[in-house]
Amino acid sequence: MNDPNEFGPPEPILNLRKKSVMRMLQKFDSSGEDNDRGTKRRHSDSVDADEEMTEEERINREAKKAAVMDEDPPARERPADGKWPNREALSFTRSLIFYGSGSVTPEHEIAAKYIEEARAMRKKYQGSRGTKNMLGKEKSVIFVDINGKPKAKESGNKNADFNVAEDAKLGARKGAVRTDASFSKPPSDKPSCRLEYVFGLNGVVEIYDASDFRRTNNLVAVPPLSSFVEDYQRLVEMTSSGAMRSFSFQRLQMLSSAFKMHITINGAAEDEAQSGLLGTDFYRTMKVDNHIHLAAAASAKQFVNFVRDKLENEGEVVVTEDGETLKQVFEKAGLDSNHLTIDAFNVLADYSVYQRFDNFNSKYSPFRMAQMRKIFLKVDNHIDGRYFAELTKIVLARHEQGKGHNSAAEMRLSIYGMERNEWLTLAKWILRDWEGGPFPGNMLSSHNRWLIQVPRLWRVYYKKGKGELSFQGMLENLFIPLFEATLHPDDHPEVAELLKHIVGFDSVDDEGSLEAPLLCCVPSDWKGEENPAYCWQLYYLWANIEILNKVRESKGLNTFAFRPHAGETGETMHLAATYMLCTSINHGINLDKQVSLQYLYYLDQVGMSISPLSNNFLFRKIANNPFPKLFKRGLNVTISTDDPLLFHMSDDALLEEYSVARASFDLSMTDISEIARNSVLQSGFENHLKAEWLGEHYRKGVTHCDENKTHVPLIRAKFRAEHLALEHLMVVLLAAGKGQTVLHEMMHQFGEARNGQRRILYENMPEVPNFPEQNQL
């Protein structure tokens, strides 16, 4: 049998790369004479179409076919050995772009223009195209690793390697250990920092050269609030238009149909391909819990056992500022060891929390006692958060030891912005060399990266200041310590070290709470009790994170992603703001209520970490969860646990989440492997770890991921990549006013396919049997 690779790429594979798109645009923009001739040929789908061509036309046509075949295919770049992947490993399913006269309308072209305008807005904010950056970049900064040896760090790398031991990689199933903190030591010949910052009254940090005494040249500037408000309102207007909603609905429906067709045709091939991926399976592939709050990271069973152990063995330890011991606290509350059961703790979610965020928050407190929460689940208490640290290490140990499956986490810790010293307190807690417990040492783990969640608690801050404080004060408490530690690390070594182990920021609270309308009001003037608008608060978090990232890039330090909670409940258009400002989001289940935004999230592959069990108890019953619909359409979705303490029954909450999703949403093993791969792509883990889990060339696209590492067959990755490329290609052409040309080309290609099948029929069948509507061929 001939080697199927030797014949090059299969003929149906068309080139979708930029140079081919440009070539198509140039062809469509050619002279009217050429267009007329081309249009005439595209309509010429009769039996005698080939005979009517002149010899010159036939030669030109064959030359164009050969030019397309010479291009790289969309699946992967041309292999070095010149051999292509087996045909059996490729997907030949395509969604129909347009399929008849009248399928392309002026309304479609308007919608496509809106889409391109919306995508340009995202690039302006999330893509930093609207940010003025006059900071030079240092080529490298010298860091000292865990063994005291210098190592180089590339500047501006969002996933730059953190200062952890190389042998503590997450890929190791055995011997993974929590490493000690080692503070960065800049080289002695490095010039002193000449940058200074000013926290403007507009709520955004300004960066100046130290020699700029008059503060006339701000080196890093983001689009102002007025620009954001204008762009946000424009995005809401476009996504609410009838043209864009109808067009997006049509495209999303066709994506759903395309996936159903793909599974119908290629489902068995996917299963066979996956079974042939030896040496790996779903349990051994990496899964990252992208969205988990540390205060609820332990299961209810783990928490109860931990508290029982402390009460029995450390009952005489003083745990309150009033000098009360742990035993006295329990006795004062009328509790003893018999009350240490999961039911008595009353932490598991039940019907009382549905659509009630206040009741949900109270579940964090065992026995509904805030004092218990402070003793066991807080960093700033009389015992300096020791119990919380020991409980956290028990949770981390499960990921490190790889019990049950290979997993990692991105846990959230809170910075409230109530006090300026919150960052220092948190840094000391994480970096402290804790003694005692089964896992001594600091809170840095090879299997965890930290995110900082900022609760939207303006009303609490307002009451604290008795109406004398402004929102500006909260922003200063949040960001001044970060700029200080970045620009003057020697003066703030703990916070500077902590920042190296943080990969992103989150914004959390009840999206359904009442809020003020979006106004162009500066934070220093916001002094009323009413909550500022969600989008307003997100803008100021994004703006200062963006500037902080530019400063850290210039110094060769790691940067931070903005990954807030959005679309869990409340106003659907919160998702418009996060589309503009954020790397990825948590939840996003309200996206099924706004098809225009859903299509934009698909086109830009904005990450969404959804927690079906959390949604089931709080806002959306699992039978109505949009996760399976979003996944099938090709959005970048994954699964996370949110709050295992409240929502999960087993010690392995992430595996429980995958198991429930697989059963509830009728997912295949290829499906859940793809979801796991998405979790790694969305995570803030370092590039060398992602390469270990996904493949060396994963950053080139999903088809470049190593299927032997991800357990996602190439045929599935190819299907996803092709359809995403085709959607972008279509939107670009429609926005350029080439809709009718696309329609004519599709009609021509359909005729070519029909003629090809007819030719095969008559050439290979000595006697063609009669069948209905045979004359249509």
Secondary structure, DSSP 8 states (H G I E B T S, - for coil): ---GGGG-S-TT----SHHHHHHHHHHHTS-HHHHHHHHHHHH--STTHHHHS-HHHHHHHHHHHHHHHHS--SSS---TTS----GGGS------S--STTSS-HHHHHHHHHHHHHHHHHHHHTT-TT-EE-----SEEEEE-TTS-EEEEETT-TT---SS-GGG-TT-SSS------------TTS----EEEEE-TTS-EEEEETT-TT----SEE---HHHHHHHHHHHHHHHHSHHHHHHHHHHHHHHHHHHHHHHHHHHHHHHHHHHT-TT--TTTS-EEEEEEEGGG-S-HHHHHHHHHHHHHHSTTSB-STT--BHHHHHHHTT--GGG-SHHHHT-S--GGGTT-HHHHHHTTSGGG-HHHHHHHH-SSSTTTTHHHHHHHHHHHHHHHHT-SS-EEEEEEEE--SS-TTHHHHHHHHHHS-B-SSSS-B-S--TTB-EEEEEE--HHHHHHHTTT---HHHHHHHHHHHHHHHHH-TTTSHHHHHHHTTEEEEEEES-TTS---------GGG--SSS---HHHHHHHHHHHHHHHHHHHHHTT----EE--EESSSS-TTHHHHHHHH-SEEEE-GGGGG-HHHHHHHHHTT-EEEE-HHHHHHHTS-GGG-SHHHHHHHT--EEE--B-HHHH-SSS-HHHHHHHHHHHHHT--HHHHHHHHHHHHHHS---HHHHHHHH-TTGGG-GGGS-HHHH---HHHHHHHHHHHHHHHHHHHHHHTT-HHHHHHHHHHHHHHHHHHHHHHHHHH-SS----TTGGG-
